Amino acid sequence: MKIEIEQIIIDHFDRKLSLGEAVTKILRLCNVSGWVAYDCNKPGTRPKAYGKYFVCRKDGKIHWETWNGSGWAYNEKVITHWQEVEPPSH
């Protein structure tokens, strides 16, 4: 993996990749993910605050869903993972 990361950095410095493309490639290479496994029967797997979250369902579909503080607005039993998406910092 070290060689692949070095090549991504070289490609960035050679202007073959933008900074965003380089970061994305490195994160994918390292398999970095913010997904949290969700089980409706385990309170420790639930989001802590009301809001919109990115969710993955059993059928593999990914979409936005609202957590109302005690459950998902829809699809409660089919959601397997959730993720909080941070806006970019300026």
TORPA-4810 file (N, C-alpha, C, O; in nm, 3 decimals):
<nodes>
NODE_1_0.083_-0.119_0.000_0.000_0.000_0.000_0.088_0.126_0.000_0.049_0.228_-0.056_M
NODE_2_0.204_0.118_0.061_0.293_0.234_0.067_0.327_0.283_-0.074_0.329_0.404_-0.099_K
NODE_3_0.353_0.191_-0.165_0.388_0.229_-0.303_0.271_0.300_-0.370_0.290_0.399_-0.441_I
NODE_4_0.149_0.250_-0.347_0.032_0.313_-0.408_0.011_0.455_-0.354_-0.021_0.546_-0.431_E
NODE_5_0.030_0.473_-0.223_0.014_0.606_-0.165_0.120_0.701_-0.219_0.091_0.816_-0.252_I
NODE_6_0.244_0.652_-0.228_0.351_0.735_-0.284_0.318_0.777_-0.427_0.342_0.892_-0.465_E
NODE_7_0.263_0.686_-0.507_0.228_0.718_-0.645_0.117_0.823_-0.652_0.120_0.912_-0.736_Q
NODE_8_0.020_0.812_-0.563_-0.088_0.911_-0.559_-0.031_1.049_-0.526_-0.069_1.149_-0.587_I
NODE_9_0.061_1.055_-0.429_0.123_1.183_-0.392_0.204_1.239_-0.509_0.197_1.358_-0.538_I
NODE_10_0.281_1.153_-0.575_0.359_1.197_-0.691_0.267_1.251_-0.800_0.293_1.356_-0.859_I
NODE_11_0.158_1.178_-0.827_0.062_1.223_-0.929_0.003_1.360_-0.892_-0.021_1.443_-0.980_D
NODE_12_-0.020_1.382_-0.763_-0.071_1.512_-0.720_0.032_1.622_-0.745_0.000_1.727_-0.800_H
NODE_13_0.156_1.597_-0.705_0.260_1.698_-0.724_0.292_1.721_-0.872_0.335_1.830_-0.910_F
NODE_14_0.271_1.618_-0.955_0.290_1.633_-1.100_0.166_1.692_-1.167_0.159_1.700_-1.290_D
NODE_15_0.069_1.732_-1.085_-0.056_1.794_-1.132_-0.142_1.700_-1.218_-0.221_1.746_-1.301_R
NODE_16_-0.127_1.571_-1.197_-0.211_1.473_-1.265_-0.341_1.450_-1.187_-0.441_1.405_-1.241_K
NODE_17_-0.335_1.482_-1.056_-0.452_1.468_-0.968_-0.469_1.596_-0.887_-0.371_1.655_-0.842_L
NODE_18_-0.594_1.638_-0.869_-0.619_1.751_-0.779_-0.601_1.702_-0.636_-0.593_1.582_-0.611_S
NODE_19_-0.595_1.795_-0.542_-0.582_1.757_-0.401_-0.701_1.670_-0.358_-0.684_1.570_-0.290_L
NODE_20_-0.822_1.710_-0.399_-0.941_1.633_-0.363_-0.938_1.492_-0.419_-0.974_1.397_-0.350_G
NODE_21_-0.894_1.478_-0.544_-0.883_1.345_-0.604_-0.780_1.260_-0.532_-0.802_1.141_-0.509_E
NODE_22_-0.667_1.322_-0.496_-0.562_1.249_-0.425_-0.611_1.201_-0.289_-0.590_1.086_-0.251_A
NODE_23_-0.677_1.290_-0.215_-0.729_1.253_-0.083_-0.831_1.141_-0.096_-0.828_1.044_-0.019_V
NODE_24_-0.922_1.152_-0.192_-1.024_1.049_-0.212_-0.960_0.914_-0.243_-1.002_0.812_-0.189_T
NODE_25_-0.860_0.913_-0.330_-0.792_0.787_-0.364_-0.724_0.726_-0.243_-0.729_0.604_-0.223_K
NODE_26_-0.659_0.809_-0.162_-0.591_0.757_-0.043_-0.693_0.703_0.057_-0.672_0.596_0.115_I
NODE_27_-0.803_0.775_0.079_-0.905_0.727_0.172_-0.966_0.596_0.124_-0.990_0.506_0.205_L
NODE_28_-0.992_0.585_-0.005_-1.047_0.459_-0.058_-0.946_0.346_-0.045_-0.982_0.233_-0.012_R
NODE_29_-0.820_0.377_-0.071_-0.715_0.277_-0.059_-0.705_0.225_0.084_-0.683_0.106_0.106_L
NODE_30_-0.722_0.314_0.180_-0.714_0.277_0.322_-0.848_0.228_0.376_-0.858_0.188_0.493_C
NODE_31_-0.951_0.231_0.293_-1.086_0.187_0.330_-1.139_0.264_0.450_-1.196_0.206_0.542_N
NODE_32_-1.120_0.396_0.449_-1.170_0.480_0.557_-1.319_0.506_0.535_-1.361_0.545_0.427_V
NODE_33_-1.396_0.483_0.637_-1.540_0.500_0.627_-1.596_0.544_0.762_-1.545_0.504_0.867_S
NODE_34_-1.699_0.624_0.757_-1.762_0.668_0.880_-1.892_0.594_0.910_-1.971_0.639_0.992_G
NODE_35_-1.914_0.481_0.843_-2.038_0.407_0.864_-2.041_0.345_1.003_-1.942_0.292_1.053_W
NODE_36_-2.159_0.354_1.066_-2.183_0.293_1.197_-2.286_0.184_1.177_-2.395_0.209_1.125_V
NODE_37_-2.253_0.061_1.220_-2.349_-0.050_1.210_-2.469_-0.020_1.300_-2.452_0.024_1.414_A
NODE_38_-2.589_-0.043_1.247_-2.711_-0.011_1.320_-2.794_-0.136_1.344_-2.815_-0.217_1.254_Y
NODE_39_-2.840_-0.150_1.469_-2.934_-0.256_1.506_-3.042_-0.191_1.590_-3.013_-0.139_1.698_D
NODE_40_-3.165_-0.194_1.543_-3.273_-0.123_1.613_-3.294_-0.174_1.755_-3.353_-0.104_1.838_C
NODE_41_-3.246_-0.294_1.786_-3.261_-0.350_1.921_-3.145_-0.315_2.014_-3.148_-0.351_2.132_N
NODE_42_-3.043_-0.245_1.962_-2.926_-0.209_2.044_-2.913_-0.057_2.052_-2.868_0.006_1.957_K
NODE_43_-2.953_0.002_2.165_-2.949_0.148_2.179_-2.811_0.210_2.153_-2.803_0.325_2.110_P
NODE_44_-2.704_0.138_2.179_-2.570_0.191_2.158_-2.533_0.214_2.013_-2.433_0.279_1.984_G
NODE_45_-2.615_0.162_1.921_-2.586_0.179_1.778_-2.667_0.293_1.716_-2.659_0.317_1.595_T
NODE_46_-2.744_0.362_1.797_-2.831_0.469_1.746_-2.759_0.603_1.744_-2.669_0.627_1.825_R
NODE_47_-2.798_0.692_1.651_-2.743_0.828_1.655_-2.782_0.896_1.787_-2.884_0.862_1.846_P
NODE_48_-2.701_0.989_1.831_-2.725_1.054_1.960_-2.818_1.174_1.952_-2.876_1.214_2.053_K
NODE_49_-2.834_1.232_1.833_-2.914_1.355_1.821_-3.009_1.349_1.703_-2.984_1.280_1.604_A
NODE_50_-3.119_1.423_1.715_-3.214_1.439_1.605_-3.141_1.498_1.485_-3.054_1.584_1.500_Y
NODE_51_-3.176_1.451_1.365_-3.118_1.511_1.245_-3.123_1.419_1.125_-3.176_1.308_1.131_G
NODE_52_-3.068_1.469_1.014_-3.062_1.391_0.890_-2.929_1.317_0.885_-2.824_1.373_0.916_K
NODE_53_-2.936_1.191_0.846_-2.819_1.105_0.837_-2.822_1.031_0.703_-2.928_1.010_0.645_Y
NODE_54_-2.705_0.993_0.659_-2.692_0.909_0.541_-2.710_0.766_0.590_-2.645_0.727_0.687_F
NODE_55_-2.797_0.686_0.527_-2.821_0.550_0.571_-2.802_0.451_0.457_-2.817_0.485_0.339_V
NODE_56_-2.770_0.328_0.495_-2.761_0.218_0.400_-2.863_0.113_0.443_-2.871_0.078_0.560_C
NODE_57_-2.940_0.065_0.346_-3.042_-0.035_0.375_-2.993_-0.175_0.341_-2.889_-0.191_0.277_R
NODE_58_-3.068_-0.276_0.384_-3.034_-0.415_0.356_-3.020_-0.443_0.207_-2.940_-0.527_0.166_K
NODE_59_-3.099_-0.372_0.125_-3.094_-0.395_-0.020_-2.979_-0.319_-0.087_-2.965_-0.324_-0.209_D
NODE_60_-2.897_-0.248_-0.007_-2.781_-0.177_-0.060_-2.808_-0.034_-0.101_-2.714_0.039_-0.136_G
NODE_61_-2.932_0.009_-0.098_-2.964_0.147_-0.135_-2.915_0.242_-0.026_-2.922_0.212_0.093_K
NODE_62_-2.864_0.357_-0.070_-2.812_0.458_0.021_-2.889_0.587_-0.001_-2.907_0.630_-0.115_I
NODE_63_-2.934_0.650_0.108_-3.012_0.774_0.096_-3.013_0.848_0.230_-2.962_0.797_0.330_H
NODE_64_-3.070_0.967_0.230_-3.085_1.046_0.352_-3.207_0.996_0.428_-3.307_0.957_0.368_W
NODE_65_-3.197_0.997_0.559_-3.309_0.956_0.644_-3.306_1.043_0.770_-3.199_1.083_0.816_E
NODE_66_-3.423_1.070_0.825_-3.431_1.150_0.947_-3.436_1.061_1.070_-3.518_0.969_1.079_T
NODE_67_-3.347_1.088_1.165_-3.351_1.023_1.297_-3.431_1.115_1.387_-3.394_1.231_1.406_W
NODE_68_-3.542_1.066_1.443_-3.631_1.153_1.521_-3.602_1.153_1.671_-3.680_1.208_1.749_N
NODE_69_-3.493_1.092_1.709_-3.457_1.087_1.851_-3.481_0.951_1.913_-3.418_0.916_2.013_G
NODE_70_-3.572_0.873_1.853_-3.597_0.739_1.905_-3.604_0.634_1.794_-3.609_0.514_1.823_S
NODE_71_-3.604_0.677_1.670_-3.608_0.584_1.558_-3.599_0.659_1.426_-3.603_0.782_1.423_G
NODE_72_-3.585_0.584_1.319_-3.580_0.644_1.186_-3.721_0.676_1.142_-3.815_0.605_1.176_W
NODE_73_-3.737_0.783_1.067_-3.869_0.826_1.021_-3.935_0.717_0.935_-4.056_0.696_0.944_A
NODE_74_-3.856_0.649_0.853_-3.906_0.541_0.766_-3.802_0.429_0.765_-3.689_0.449_0.810_Y
NODE_75_-3.838_0.315_0.716_-3.744_0.205_0.693_-3.671_0.156_0.818_-3.558_0.107_0.807_N
NODE_76_-3.731_0.169_0.934_-3.664_0.134_1.061_-3.599_-0.004_1.060_-3.485_-0.018_1.104_E
NODE_77_-3.668_-0.104_1.010_-3.617_-0.241_1.019_-3.519_-0.277_0.908_-3.451_-0.379_0.917_K
NODE_78_-3.510_-0.195_0.804_-3.422_-0.231_0.692_-3.290_-0.155_0.692_-3.203_-0.183_0.610_V
NODE_79_-3.273_-0.058_0.782_-3.148_0.018_0.786_-3.042_-0.065_0.859_-3.065_-0.114_0.969_I
NODE_80_-2.926_-0.079_0.795_-2.816_-0.156_0.853_-2.701_-0.069_0.901_-2.628_-0.108_0.993_T
NODE_81_-2.684_0.049_0.841_-2.574_0.138_0.877_-2.618_0.284_0.861_-2.708_0.314_0.782_H
NODE_82_-2.556_0.372_0.937_-2.582_0.516_0.923_-2.449_0.590_0.931_-2.349_0.538_0.981_W
NODE_83_-2.452_0.712_0.881_-2.331_0.793_0.879_-2.369_0.940_0.893_-2.461_0.987_0.827_Q
NODE_84_-2.297_1.010_0.978_-2.314_1.155_0.989_-2.218_1.219_0.890_-2.099_1.188_0.890_E
NODE_85_-2.269_1.308_0.808_-2.187_1.372_0.708_-2.151_1.512_0.756_-2.238_1.594_0.784_V
NODE_86_-2.022_1.539_0.765_-1.973_1.669_0.808_-1.961_1.761_0.688_-1.908_1.720_0.584_E
NODE_87_-2.009_1.885_0.698_-1.990_1.978_0.586_-1.842_2.015_0.575_-1.769_2.007_0.674_P
NODE_88_-1.798_2.053_0.457_-1.657_2.089_0.442_-1.623_2.212_0.526_-1.705_2.302_0.543_P
NODE_89_-1.502_2.214_0.578_-1.458_2.331_0.654_-1.400_2.433_0.558_-1.335_2.397_0.460_S
NODE_90_-1.425_2.559_0.585_-1.378_2.664_0.493_-1.255_2.730_0.547_-1.200_2.820_0.484_H
</nodes>
